[in-house]
Amino acid sequence: MSRYDVYLYENSKVLKNLLNIKDESALDLAEAELSRANMMILYENGFCDFSTNGICFIHKKLFGDIYEWPANSE
């Protein structure tokens, strides 16, 4: 067992997600659509912080609707 298996659904290569999507293609589509919508919100609000914390903020905004987010960055 790999240390990364805890992030995958059992007997699958699909990341565990808040939408409980277990089909890789369906998750790819949902991730693309949701992250695209979230990118538009970031773009409309403007963003210029590209520090480590800023990049973490962007990442969380893009994918936070899809994946559980850690309390701290690792």
Buried (B, 14 or more C-beta within 10 A) or exposed (E): EEEEEEEBBEEEEBBBBEEEBBEEEEBEEBBEEBBEEBBEEEEEEEBEEEEEEEEBBBBBBBBBBBBEEEEEEE
